[in-house]
């Protein structure tokens, strides 16, 4: 008799643990993400610290199952490009929008900019609904080299291609449960 009580308590908990509800189409979930052509460049000038600068550039693309009813500019790759501003001491802004023609991909720094540790925020449309993911990811390994010319030192780090799984995928809706 105790096993029935245990089963009655366990079944609802297991149903909440499911990543997709019965109403959600698994074709709406990306199968993988790619980061390619990652380049980080940092320039420091010991004679003029105000001239320090940093630049991050990479391409991002999303992949879905063939035939998925998805509208997503990132399927064709989006370019991400962020620069430090003058007088920032070479710091890249924490949040950056990538160029996709639609406001659907951002990256935020999760640590020091030279570590290539990001929070990737991606949105797309599927079956007339808006979806999003928020994926922590670190480009690894990075290949870095330094060069010095006079008082200016330039560090360049490259990485990728890097393929990884999306995380925290969900449909965006205005109610606690999507219709």
Buried (B, 14 or more C-beta within 10 A) or exposed (E): EEEEEEEEEEEEEEEEEEEEEEEBBEBBBBBEBBBBBBBBBBBBBEEEEEBBBBBBBBBBBBBBEEEBEBEBBBBEBBEBBBBBEEEBEBBBBEEBBBEBEBEBBBBBBBEEBBBBBBBBBBBBBBBEBEBBBBBEBBBEEBEEEEEEEEEBBBBBBBBBEBEBEBEEBBBEEEEEEBE
